[in-house]
Amino acid sequence: MSFLSAIFTDLIRYCLILTDWNFGTALIVFTLFTRIILFPISFISHKNSIILLRIHPQLEDIKARFAGELSTILAEQKALYKKEKYSTLKALLPMILQIIIVLGVIGAVYSVFENNEYNFMFLGFDLSVIPTLNSYYIIIPILSAVSAFILCLVQNIFNPLAKMQGFMGKWGTAIFLTAFSGYFALVFESGIGFYWILGNILGSLITIICVLIYPPKNYADLSIIVRKTKPTKEEIAQKKQRKITEKARGKEDVARFYSVKKQLVFYSEASGFYKYFKPYIEYILKESDIVIHYVTSDINDQVFSINHERFKSYFCTPNGLITLFMKMDCDVFVMTMPDLEKYHYKRSLIRKDIEYIYTDHGFGSVNLLLRHGALDHFDTIFCGGISYVHEIRQMEEHSRKDEKKLVEVGFALFDELIAAYEKLEKSENKKPQILIAPSWQKDNILEYCLDGLMANLDSEKYNIIIRPHPEFVKRFPHKMRKIVDKYKEKVETDFSSNSTVYLSDVVITDWSSIAQEFSFTTKKPSLFINTPMKIMNPHWEIGYTPIDIWIRDEIGKSVEAENLSSISEVVASLIQNSQDYREKIETIFKENVFNIGDCARVGGEYLIGKIKGNQSNV
């Protein structure tokens, strides 16, 4: 700091020479000089903040889309910053430089004051007097506080980043800086306080100049900034109580889990995942004496209503789950959650012989739709169809990993859906029913082309229903409100029944596996909108074409998202030729899905065999 002080001392002395040894005027010249020199950096920071303003909705989407996945959120944010050329260093640089200058000025002012050879008068004030509490010199701290408040006021009005802050973010900071500025000027030399005042005033002017030269409204849509509604006291209290309840319940359930000997454990991320385990669990409970232990991260999971003496369910908080995984003690562990060992959730540290089994929660490509290496640390994969075998073997060969055990189980959910569909009371729709059922991935139909799709579908000819993905409803309530407001009675948000799905004549989707579920269950065609492809693994192109790609023009038709003008004609063609599609879909279904109608037995017997130490019955 002595080096900095020496530089600033020389600069101030040079300004004193220019101003006939008047310290007050010299400080004005010095402050103007430093602010002019730093203006390009301030302007770059201003443009950088507008980039952050522009991408704010995308950042909010990332947080919502990957909620609970901190590492993924950080990676996605970093990629977005790089794409949009936003720099956190540019945002901090003006503040860093100002701190350096202030520290240098403090040393310089004390150095200049030690000589007592200059005129320290300015506008009738003797700036050399210490401390500033005496007489009228209290005006310096007061003016310092006022100038700081004016700077905050100007920034809250003009600075683009203020658009993203709430009331406390804006005015809480203003109050703190106002108080700090007054205290700062009170404890240091009056000359330093005077410099602080000048800096605040010029800082306000620079903020206004930057906005006039580069207006935020010309480069960012200020109307789409997501402002979070401030929770009420009741909501805050409820959230706090919910956390207390979950923590206590999780602690109690985990202690109960540790206290018993376990052979077979299932893990579920939420209540909706039980349907992927249900056929195997029911078969095991019926055909064996094995006790099933079921861990869930959802305190309201439907499994807690299952009343069976050999089905034990437990709730575990996400934080507690990390430890529970590391201390897992069982023979077989089944889950639909990929990325074992890659992030927070590891294989057991106390049992090295546990067989970890992965079963997919959608009939699609594990190479395209899972992260690179997502299945590397599983021992066994329950394969839904032949595409799983081809892909996994190619993935292992490409990454030079040991071969996993691939069990040709099938996709048990198809059996459940087909059985439920056969029980439905069916009749021909008076007006053909079209169901728009997109995924919740980035750039899904609702975000990418819903308005264009609705504008080109003949609502007089078709009964159109928009059925958003439940995760989209949960994670993007502000977007859902806009959709509901615009399309009102056409939007379905009650997901307690699948009747609208399976009684529709055509399902329109993007990259959602609902197309396979709909077409393989009803044997009716699906219509795919080619929105940007959902790619979780950038290294997916290793030979075998993912089923999500090649099946689009086999069980229906695909249409480019930028060419929706003929969508009504395409829908009409699909309905008219539905019988031809029925035979084709049936063939594709049988050729690509294992053990149709018998998945529960195959999967259940494999698990029983592993527990009993006898696999010969599979």
C-alpha positions in Angstrom: 0.0 0.0 0.0 3.0 2.3 0.5 3.7 2.0 -3.2 0.1 3.0 -4.0 0.2 5.9 -1.5 3.4 7.2 -3.1 1.8 7.2 -6.6 -1.3 8.9 -5.4 0.7 11.4 -3.3 2.6 12.4 -6.5 -0.6 12.7 -8.4 -2.3 14.9 -5.8 0.8 17.1 -5.5 0.7 17.5 -9.3 -2.9 18.5 -9.0 -2.0 21.0 -6.3 0.5 22.6 -8.6 -2.2 22.9 -11.3 -4.6 24.5 -8.8 -2.2 27.0 -7.1 -1.7 24.8 -4.0 -5.5 24.7 -3.1 -6.1 21.2 -1.7 -9.9 21.3 -2.1 -9.7 22.2 -5.8 -6.9 19.8 -6.3 -9.0 16.9 -5.0 -11.8 17.8 -7.5 -9.2 17.7 -10.3 -7.8 14.5 -9.0 -11.2 12.8 -8.7 -12.3 14.0 -12.1 -9.0 12.6 -13.5 -9.4 9.2 -11.9 -13.1 8.9 -12.9 -12.4 9.9 -16.5 -9.6 7.3 -16.7 -11.9 4.6 -15.2 -14.9 5.6 -17.3 -14.3 2.9 -20.0 -14.2 0.3 -17.3 -17.4 1.6 -15.8 -19.0 1.6 -19.2 -17.9 -2.0 -19.9 -19.3 -3.0 -16.5 -22.6 -1.3 -17.4 -22.9 -3.2 -20.7 -21.9 -6.4 -18.8 -24.8 -5.8 -16.3 -27.2 -5.5 -19.2 -26.2 -8.9 -20.5 -27.0 -10.3 -17.0 -30.3 -8.5 -17.2 -31.1 -10.0 -20.6 -30.3 -13.6 -19.6 -32.0 -13.3 -16.2 -35.0 -15.3 -17.3 -32.7 -18.0 -18.6 -30.9 -18.1 -15.3 -34.2 -18.5 -13.4 -35.1 -21.3 -15.8 -31.9 -23.1 -15.0 -32.5 -22.8 -11.3 -36.0 -24.2 -11.7 -35.2 -26.9 -14.2 -32.3 -28.3 -12.2 -33.6 -27.6 -8.7 -31.6 -29.6 -6.1 -28.8 -30.3 -8.6 -26.2 -27.7 -7.6 -23.4 -29.0 -9.7 -25.6 -29.0 -12.8 -26.9 -25.5 -12.1 -23.4 -24.2 -11.8 -22.3 -25.9 -15.0 -25.4 -24.6 -16.9 -24.9 -21.1 -15.6 -21.2 -21.2 -16.6 -22.1 -22.4 -20.1 -24.7 -19.6 -20.5 -22.3 -16.9 -19.3 -19.7 -18.1 -21.8 -22.3 -18.2 -24.6 -23.6 -14.7 -23.8 -20.1 -13.3 -23.0 -21.0 -12.3 -19.4 -18.1 -11.9 -17.1 -18.2 -11.8 -13.3 -14.8 -10.1 -13.3 -16.2 -7.2 -15.4 -19.0 -6.8 -12.9 -16.5 -6.6 -9.9 -13.7 -4.7 -11.6 -14.9 -1.1 -11.0 -15.5 -1.8 -7.3 -12.1 -3.4 -7.0 -10.4 -0.5 -8.6 -12.3 2.0 -6.5 -11.2 0.2 -3.3 -7.6 0.3 -4.5 -7.9 4.1 -5.3 -9.5 4.8 -1.9 -6.7 3.0 0.0 -4.1 4.9 -2.0 -5.9 8.2 -1.4 -6.0 7.6 2.3 -2.2 7.2 2.4 -1.7 10.1 0.1 -3.8 12.6 2.1 -2.0 11.7 5.3 1.3 12.1 3.5 0.3 15.6 2.2 -1.1 16.7 5.5 2.2 15.9 7.3 4.1 18.7 5.4 1.7 21.7 6.4 3.0 23.7 3.4 -0.2 23.9 1.3 -3.4 25.8 1.4 -6.0 23.3 2.7 -8.9 25.8 2.5 -11.9 25.1 0.2 -15.1 27.1 0.2 -14.2 28.5 3.6 -13.5 25.1 5.2 -10.1 24.2 6.6 -9.8 20.6 5.4 -6.8 19.8 7.6 -8.6 19.9 10.9 -8.8 16.5 12.7 -11.2 15.1 13.9 -14.2 16.3 11.9 -16.4 16.4 15.0 -15.3 19.9 15.9 -17.4 22.9 15.0 -18.9 23.0 11.6 -16.8 20.2 10.2 -19.6 17.7 11.0 -20.9 18.9 7.6 -18.4 16.6 5.9 -19.8 13.3 7.3 -23.3 14.5 6.7 -22.6 15.4 3.1 -20.8 12.1 2.7 -23.9 10.2 3.9 -26.2 12.3 1.7 -24.1 11.9 -1.4 -24.0 8.1 -0.8 -27.8 8.0 -0.6 -28.1 10.0 -3.8 -25.7 7.6 -5.5 -27.8 4.6 -4.3 -31.0 6.4 -5.4 -29.6 7.0 -8.9 -28.4 3.4 -9.2 -31.8 2.1 -8.0 -33.5 4.2 -10.7 -31.1 3.8 -13.6 -28.8 0.8 -13.0 -30.1 -2.2 -14.9 -29.2 -4.7 -12.1 -31.6 -2.8 -9.8 -34.4 -4.2 -12.0 -33.7 -7.6 -10.6 -33.6 -6.6 -6.9 -36.5 -6.6 -4.4 -37.3 -3.8 -2.0 -34.8 -4.9 0.7 -32.1 -5.5 -1.9 -32.4 -2.0 -3.1 -33.1 0.0 0.0 -31.3 -2.2 2.5 -28.1 -1.7 0.6 -28.8 2.1 0.3 -29.3 2.4 4.1 -26.1 0.5 4.8 -24.0 2.5 2.4 -25.4 5.8 3.6 -24.5 4.9 7.2 -21.1 3.6 6.2 -20.3 6.7 4.2 -21.1 9.0 7.1 -19.0 6.9 9.5 -16.2 6.7 7.0 -16.0 10.5 6.7 -16.3 10.8 10.4 -13.2 8.8 11.4 -10.9 9.9 8.6 -9.4 13.2 7.6 -11.8 15.8 6.3 -9.9 15.7 3.0 -10.6 11.9 2.6 -14.3 12.6 3.4 -14.3 15.3 0.8 -12.9 12.9 -1.8 -15.6 10.4 -0.8 -18.3 13.0 -1.4 -16.8 13.9 -4.8 -16.6 10.3 -5.8 -20.3 9.6 -4.9 -21.4 12.7 -6.9 -19.4 11.8 -10.0 -20.4 8.1 -9.6 -24.0 9.2 -9.9 -23.3 11.2 -13.0 -21.4 8.3 -14.6 -24.3 6.0 -13.9 -26.7 8.4 -15.7 -24.2 8.9 -18.6 -23.8 5.2 -19.1 -27.6 4.7 -19.2 -28.0 7.5 -21.7 -25.3 6.2 -24.0 -26.4 2.5 -23.7 -30.0 2.3 -22.5 -30.9 -1.0 -21.0 -34.4 -1.0 -22.5 -32.9 -1.1 -26.0 -30.9 -4.3 -25.3 -33.1 -6.3 -22.8 -36.8 -6.9 -22.4 -37.4 -5.5 -18.9 -41.0 -6.8 -18.8 -39.9 -10.5 -18.7 -37.8 -10.2 -15.6 -39.1 -12.8 -13.1 -39.9 -11.1 -9.8 -40.5 -13.6 -7.0 -43.5 -12.9 -4.9 -42.6 -12.1 -1.4 -43.9 -14.9 0.8 -46.4 -14.0 3.5 -45.7 -14.5 7.2 -48.0 -17.5 7.2 -46.1 -19.1 4.2 -42.8 -18.5 5.9 -44.0 -20.0 9.1 -45.5 -23.0 7.2 -42.2 -23.6 5.4 -40.2 -23.4 8.6 -42.6 -25.9 10.3 -42.4 -28.2 7.2 -38.6 -28.3 7.4 -38.8 -29.0 11.2 -41.3 -31.8 10.5 -39.3 -33.3 7.7 -36.1 -33.2 9.6 -37.6 -34.9 12.6 -39.5 -37.5 10.5 -36.3 -38.2 8.4 -34.2 -38.7 11.5 -36.7 -41.1 13.0 -37.2 -43.1 9.8 -33.5 -43.3 9.0 -32.8 -44.6 12.6 -35.5 -47.3 12.0 -33.9 -48.1 8.7 -30.4 -48.6 10.2 -31.8 -50.8 13.0 -33.0 -53.7 10.8 -31.3 -56.2 8.6 -32.0 -55.6 4.9 -31.8 -57.7 1.8 -33.7 -55.8 -0.8 -33.9 -51.9 -0.9 -35.7 -49.6 -3.4 -35.0 -45.9 -3.6 -37.5 -43.4 -5.0 -36.9 -39.7 -5.7 -40.6 -38.8 -5.4 -44.1 -40.3 -5.1 -44.6 -40.6 -8.9 -41.7 -43.0 -9.3 -43.4 -45.8 -7.5 -45.2 -46.9 -10.7 -41.9 -48.0 -12.1 -41.2 -50.4 -9.2 -44.8 -51.4 -8.5 -45.1 -54.5 -10.7 -41.8 -56.0 -9.3 -42.8 -55.2 -5.7 -46.2 -56.7 -6.0 -44.8 -59.8 -7.6 -42.2 -60.3 -4.9 -44.7 -59.7 -2.1 -47.0 -62.3 -3.7 -44.4 -65.0 -4.7 -41.9 -64.8 -1.9 -41.3 -64.1 1.8 -38.8 -61.3 1.2 -39.1 -58.1 3.1 -38.9 -55.0 0.9 -37.5 -51.8 2.2 -38.5 -48.7 0.3 -36.7 -45.3 0.9 -38.2 -42.2 -0.6 -37.3 -38.5 -0.6 -41.0 -37.5 -0.6 -42.6 -37.2 2.8 -46.0 -37.4 1.1 -45.2 -40.5 -1.0 -48.1 -42.7 -1.8 -46.1 -45.7 -0.5 -46.8 -44.7 3.1 -50.4 -45.8 2.5 -49.4 -49.3 1.5 -50.3 -51.7 4.3 -48.3 -54.9 4.1 -46.3 -56.6 6.8 -43.4 -57.2 4.4 -43.3 -53.7 2.9 -41.4 -51.2 5.0 -41.3 -47.6 3.9 -39.0 -44.8 5.1 -38.6 -41.1 4.5 -35.2 -39.5 4.2 -34.3 -35.9 3.6 -31.9 -35.1 0.7 -29.1 -34.2 3.1 -29.6 -37.4 5.1 -29.7 -39.4 1.9 -26.0 -38.7 1.2 -25.0 -40.5 4.5 -27.6 -43.2 4.0 -26.1 -44.1 0.6 -22.6 -44.3 2.1 -23.8 -46.5 5.0 -26.1 -48.7 2.9 -26.1 -52.3 4.1 -28.2 -54.7 1.9 -27.8 -57.3 -0.8 -29.6 -55.6 -3.7 -30.3 -51.9 -4.2 -32.8 -50.9 -7.0 -33.3 -47.3 -8.2 -34.3 -45.2 -11.2 -31.8 -42.4 -10.3 -28.8 -42.4 -12.6 -25.3 -40.9 -12.0 -24.5 -43.1 -9.1 -21.0 -42.3 -7.7 -20.7 -39.2 -9.9 -22.1 -36.5 -7.7 -23.5 -36.6 -4.1 -24.7 -40.1 -3.9 -22.0 -42.8 -3.7 -21.9 -46.6 -3.5 -21.7 -48.0 0.0 -18.5 -47.6 2.0 -19.3 -50.5 4.3 -20.6 -53.1 1.8 -18.6 -53.7 -1.4 -20.8 -56.6 -2.6 -24.1 -54.8 -3.0 -25.6 -55.3 -6.4 -26.8 -51.9 -7.7 -29.6 -52.2 -10.2 -30.8 -49.4 -12.5 -34.3 -49.4 -14.1 -35.2 -46.6 -16.4 -38.3 -44.4 -15.8 -38.9 -43.8 -19.4 -38.7 -46.0 -22.5 -36.0 -44.1 -24.4 -32.3 -43.8 -25.1 -30.0 -44.1 -22.1 -27.2 -42.8 -24.3 -28.9 -39.7 -25.4 -31.1 -38.8 -22.4 -28.7 -39.6 -19.5 -25.4 -37.8 -18.7 -22.2 -39.2 -20.0 -21.1 -42.1 -17.7 -24.4 -42.0 -15.8 -24.6 -45.9 -15.6 -20.9 -46.6 -15.2 -21.2 -47.5 -11.5 -24.2 -49.8 -11.7 -23.7 -53.5 -11.7 -27.0 -54.5 -13.4 -29.4 -52.8 -15.8 -33.0 -53.8 -16.3 -33.4 -53.3 -20.1 -36.7 -52.3 -21.5 -36.0 -53.4 -25.0 -33.3 -54.3 -27.6 -32.2 -50.7 -28.0 -31.0 -50.7 -24.4 -28.7 -53.7 -25.0 -27.3 -52.2 -28.2 -26.6 -48.8 -26.6 -25.2 -49.9 -23.4 -22.8 -52.4 -25.0 -21.6 -49.6 -27.4 -21.2 -47.2 -24.5 -19.1 -49.7 -22.6 -17.0 -50.3 -25.7 -16.6 -46.7 -26.4 -15.6 -45.7 -22.9 -13.7 -49.0 -22.3 -15.7 -49.9 -19.2 -16.3 -53.4 -17.9 -19.5 -55.0 -19.1 -22.5 -54.8 -16.8 -25.1 -57.4 -16.4 -28.0 -56.7 -18.7 -31.3 -58.3 -17.8 -33.9 -58.4 -20.6 -36.9 -57.5 -18.4 -39.0 -55.2 -20.5 -40.8 -52.0 -19.5 -43.3 -53.0 -16.9 -45.2 -49.7 -17.1 -46.4 -50.6 -20.6 -48.1 -53.7 -19.1 -49.8 -51.5 -16.5 -50.9 -48.9 -19.0 -52.3 -51.5 -21.5 -54.2 -53.2 -18.7 -55.7 -49.9 -17.6 -56.5 -48.9 -21.2 -58.4 -52.1 -21.8 -60.6 -51.3 -18.8 -61.5 -47.8 -20.1 -64.9 -47.3 -21.6 -64.2 -46.2 -25.1 -66.3 -44.6 -27.8 -65.6 -42.7 -31.0 -65.0 -39.0 -30.3 -67.7 -36.8 -32.0 -64.9 -34.3 -32.7 -61.4 -35.8 -33.0 -59.5 -35.1 -29.8 -55.9 -33.8 -30.1 -53.8 -33.8 -26.9 -50.7 -31.5 -26.8 -48.5 -33.2 -24.2 -44.9 -31.9 -24.2 -41.9 -32.7 -22.1 -40.5 -30.2 -19.6 -37.1 -30.0 -21.1 -35.6 -26.7 -22.3 -37.3 -25.5 -25.5 -40.3 -27.8 -25.1 -43.5 -27.0 -27.1 -44.9 -24.8 -24.4 -41.9 -22.5 -24.4 -40.8 -22.9 -28.1 -43.8 -22.9 -30.4 -47.2 -23.2 -28.6 -48.7 -20.1 -30.1 -47.7 -21.1 -33.6 -49.1 -24.6 -33.0 -52.4 -23.4 -31.6 -52.7 -20.8 -34.4 -52.4 -23.5 -37.1 -54.6 -26.2 -35.5 -58.2 -25.9 -36.5 -60.1 -25.6 -33.2 -63.4 -25.8 -35.0 -62.5 -29.2 -36.4 -60.6 -30.6 -33.4 -61.1 -30.7 -29.6 -57.7 -29.5 -28.5 -56.4 -30.2 -24.9 -53.1 -28.8 -23.6 -51.6 -31.1 -20.9 -48.4 -29.7 -19.6 -45.9 -32.0 -17.9 -46.4 -32.0 -14.1 -42.8 -30.9 -13.5 -43.3 -27.9 -15.8 -46.3 -26.8 -13.8 -44.3 -27.2 -10.5 -41.1 -25.5 -11.7 -42.4 -22.7 -13.9 -45.6 -21.3 -12.3 -45.2 -17.9 -13.9 -45.1 -19.4 -17.4 -48.1 -21.6 -16.6 -50.1 -18.6 -15.5 -49.5 -17.0 -18.9 -50.5 -20.1 -20.8 -53.7 -20.6 -18.7 -54.7 -17.0 -19.1 -54.3 -17.2 -22.9 -55.8 -20.6 -23.5 -58.1 -21.0 -20.5 -60.4 -24.0 -20.8 -58.1 -25.8 -23.2 -55.4 -26.4 -20.5 -55.6 -29.5 -18.3 -53.8 -29.3 -14.9 -55.5 -32.2 -13.1 -53.2 -35.2 -13.5 -55.1 -37.6 -11.3 -56.4 -39.4 -14.4 -54.8 -40.4 -17.7 -58.2 -40.8 -19.5 -57.6 -37.6 -21.7 -54.3 -39.1 -22.8 -55.5 -42.5 -23.9 -58.9 -41.4 -25.2 -57.3 -38.9 -27.6 -57.0 -39.6 -31.3 -53.6 -38.1 -31.7 -50.9 -37.0 -29.2 -48.7 -34.1 -30.2 -45.4 -33.9 -28.3 -41.8 -32.9 -28.7 -39.2 -35.3 -27.2 -41.3 -36.7 -24.5 -41.6 -40.5 -24.0 -45.3 -40.0 -23.6 -45.4 -40.7 -27.4 -44.2 -44.3 -26.9 -46.5 -44.8 -23.9 -49.5 -43.4 -25.9 -48.8 -45.2 -29.2 -47.7 -48.6 -27.7 -50.7 -48.6 -25.4 -53.5 -47.4 -27.8 -51.7 -48.3 -31.1 -52.7 -44.8 -32.3 -50.2 -42.6 -34.1 -48.3 -39.7 -32.4 -47.2 -36.4 -34.0 -43.8 -35.1 -33.1 -42.7 -31.4 -33.3 -39.0 -31.1 -33.9 -38.1 -28.6 -31.3 -34.4 -28.5 -30.3 -33.4 -32.1 -29.4 -33.1 -33.1 -25.8 -29.4 -34.0 -25.4 -28.0 -34.8 -21.9 -24.9 -36.5 -23.3 -22.9 -34.5 -25.8 -21.0 -37.8 -26.7 -24.0 -39.7 -27.7 -23.1 -40.2 -31.4 -21.2 -43.5 -31.1 -23.0 -45.6 -33.7 -26.4 -46.9 -32.7 -29.2 -44.4 -33.6 -31.2 -43.7 -30.4 -34.8 -45.0 -30.5 -36.1 -41.5 -29.6 -34.8 -40.3 -33.1 -35.7 -43.2 -35.5 -39.1 -44.0 -34.0 -40.5 -40.5 -34.7 -41.5 -41.3 -38.3 -42.4 -44.9 -37.6 -45.2 -44.6 -35.0 -46.4 -41.3 -36.5 -45.1 -38.2 -38.2 -42.5 -35.5 -37.3 -42.9 -31.8 -38.3 -40.4 -29.0 -38.1 -41.2 -26.4 -35.4 -40.6 -23.7 -37.9 -43.1 -25.2 -40.4 -46.4 -25.6 -38.6 -48.7 -24.1 -41.3 -49.8 -27.6 -42.5 -50.2 -29.1 -39.0 -54.0 -29.5 -39.3 -53.6 -31.5 -42.6 -50.9 -33.7 -41.0 -53.2 -34.5 -38.0 -56.1 -35.3 -40.4 -53.8 -37.7 -42.3 -52.8 -39.5 -39.1 -56.4 -39.9 -38.0 -57.5 -41.1 -41.5 -54.7 -43.7 -41.7 -54.9 -44.7 -38.0 -55.7 -48.4 -38.9 -52.5 -48.7 -41.0 -50.5 -47.2 -38.1 -52.1 -49.7 -35.7 -50.6 -52.6 -37.5 -47.2 -50.9 -37.9 -47.1 -49.8 -34.2 -48.0 -53.3 -33.0 -45.1 -54.7 -35.0 -42.6 -52.1 -33.8 -43.8 -52.6 -30.2 -43.3 -56.4 -30.4 -39.9 -56.1 -32.1 -38.4 -53.6 -29.6 -39.9 -54.3 -26.2 -39.0 -57.3 -24.1 -41.5 -59.6 -22.4 -44.7 -57.8 -23.2 -47.3 -58.7 -20.6 -44.7 -60.6 -18.5 -42.3 -57.9 -17.2 -43.4 -58.1 -13.6 -42.6 -61.8 -13.4 -39.2 -61.6 -15.2 -38.0 -58.6 -13.1 -39.5 -60.0 -9.9 -38.0 -63.5 -10.3 -34.6 -62.0 -11.0 -34.7 -60.0 -7.8 -36.0 -63.1 -5.8 -33.3 -65.2 -7.3 -30.6 -62.7 -6.3 -31.9 -62.6 -2.8 -32.3 -66.3 -2.5 -28.9 -66.9 -4.2 -30.5 -68.9 -7.1 -30.8 -67.4 -10.6 -31.6 -70.6 -12.4 -35.3 -69.8 -12.3 -34.9 -66.7 -14.6 
